[in-house]
Structure formats: C-alpha cells, structure tokens
Amino acid sequence: MIIRKEQPQDHAAIARITADAFAGVDHSDGTEPAIISALRDAGALALSLVAVDDDGRIAGHAAFSPVTIDGREGGWFGLGPVAVRPDRQRAGIGGALIRAGLEELRRQGAGCCVVLGEPAYYRRFGFERDEALYYDGAPAAYFMRIAFVDPAPEGRVEYHPGFGAS
C-alpha cells in the first residue's frame, strides 16, 4: 500500500469510498462525500491523502482542512472525514492515513490539528482533550486536538463552511 496526495482521477473513488464507509453509521448524516467535494471546490482541502492498494485501487482517504480559532486563521487544521473501503477496514489503513497527514502538517509548520471523533481511537495518534479549545455543539469528550506548537492554541474552533454541505 502507498499513501499519496489525491489526484483528479481519484475524486469519484473517494466519494464512493466515503459514502460506503459512512453508510449506516449512527453519527453520520450521509453528507461526508458532499463535505469533501465542497472543501475541494472552495480550495479548502488543504491536504487530501489516499491509500492505494497493491492492485491500484484506492482503499482509503483522509481529508484535512483549515479551521479558525476565535475567528482567526493561524495554520490550524481539522481532520476529517476519514474513510476506508468497507472490505479493507480494520487493516490499519485509516491509521496510516492519519499518521501520514499529521506528519505532513508538522512538516508544513502547522500549529495544531483538531478532530471530532471517538476518543479511544484518536488518542493513539496523540489527540487529547483540551478544555481551552472547544467546538460549539459537540460533546466535549469527542472534540480533541494535537498541538504542534507550544503554547497550544485556545478558543472556539470553527470548521470551513463546506462542513455544512448536503
């Protein structure tokens, strides 16, 4: 498996994998493919990685987009959506995509990355709860960050408007 940046010919596969991965998931409203498309169309898909199997098929995707904190931009990013083809789930593909993305953000000098997700899963990548950084309307325990700078940013996080896509 190789991990690389998305290419234009990957867009349909990314949308299909994302739709399939989130189908029937309780916390999903089914808009994840539209979110990725809206971020891409707005030029706000800061980092879009795909995992490609040995057979050349895309097995997974991870999106990173800019977020603001207290209305300010500052090299801060949000992770998500992350999706893995259902027949390839639980094989470490999502984790590999997340690790590669976080490493690339660090290399680019990002200040932090936030995620809204399952704490037991995302803690393994270094994400942690920080009460000084919050996202309105989300259960506090599920909103976490990984800081690449010290001090870590504080304030109210807002995702790109593309997250309202449907």
N, C-alpha and C positions, 0 to 999 in steps of 0.2 A: 504494500500500500504506500502511496505517496500522498503528501499533502502539498497543495499548491493554491495559488490565488485563483479565484474563479475567472473563467473566460466567457465571452458572449455565448458561445455554443453550449455552455453549461446551464443557462438560465432555466430552460424547460425542465431539465432533470432536477435542478434544485427545487423548483416549485412542486414537482411531483413528489419528491422525497419528503419535503416538508409537510405537504398535505397528508401523505400516508403516515408519517411518524406521529402527527398530532391527531389523527382521526380517532375519535372515541376517548380522548384524554379529558378527564374531568375539568381541569383548569383551562382548557383550550376553548376558544370560541370559533376556531376554524379560520381565523384571519391571518395566520402566520405567513402563508405564501404572499398574501397581499401586502403585508408589512415589508417583507424583503423587497418586493417589487417597488413599493412606494419609496423606500430608502434608496434603492438603486436609481430610480427616476429622478430623485431630488439631489443626487450626488452625495448622499449621506451614508452610503455603505462604505465606511472607512476601511474596513478590512473584511473580505469575504473569502473564506477558505473552503476548499473541497478536499475530501479524501477520495482517492481514486484507487479502486481495487486492481489487482494484477491483470484482470480481464479488461481493464479500461473503463469499467462502469463506475459512476460516482456512487459512493457508499454513504457519504455524509456531508454535511455543510454546517458551518458556523459563521454567524454574522456579528460584526462589531460596528457600532455607530456612535457618533459623538453624543454626549449628554451635556447639559448645562447644570451648574450648581448655583443656586440663588440668582438665576438668570444670566450668569456669566459663563463664557467659554473659557476653557483652560487646559485643553489636552486631556480631557476626561472622556471615557467611553463606557458604553453599555454592551454587555454580551447578550446576544440572543436575536432571533431564535437560533437554537442548535437542534439539528435533526439528523437522524441516522436511518437509513433504509431499514424497514422492519425486519427483513431477513438477515441483517447484519448487526442488529442491536445486541448489546451485552458482549461485544468483542473488543472494547477499548477504543473504538473509532471516535466517539464523541469526546472522550478524554484527550485523545491525541490531538484533535482539532482545537480544543480549548487550550491545551498547553502550548501548541504552536502559535495560536493567536495571542496569548498573553506574552509569550516571549517576543513576538514581533512588536507588540505595543511597547514593551520595555525598551526594545532596541530603538524605537522611534522617539523615545523620551516622553511617553505618556505619563500623566500624573497618577491616574487610578483607573480601575475598571469596576463597574458595578454589575450586579446580576440580581434578578428576581427569580428565585428558584428554590429547589429543595436543599435545605442546609446540609443534610447528611451527604449529599452528592458534591456540592460545590466547595465545601470546606477542604476537601482533598487537594484542591488546586490553590489553596491559600486564601480563599474568600472568607471573610469574617463579618460578623455583625458589628456595626459602629453606630451607636445611638446619636452621634453628632452628624451623621449623614443619613438622610431619610427620603422616602418616596411616598407622597400622599396617596392614601387609598390602598396601600399594600400592607399585608401583615408584617409587622416589624421583623419577626424572626426569619422571614423569607427574603428580605432585602439585605444584601451583603456587598462588601467591597473588598478589593485587594488594592492596596496603595503601593505605588512605585516610588513615591517621594515622601519625605518627612519634613514638616508635619503633613498628615493626611488631610485632604480637603474636608470641609464641614459645610452643612447646609442642606437645602431642599433640592433634590435631583429632579430634572425633567428630561424625559426622553424626546427624541425627534418627533414632530407631528406625524410622521409616517406610521408611528405605532397606533394611530387612530384609524388606519386604513381598514377598509372592509370590502 
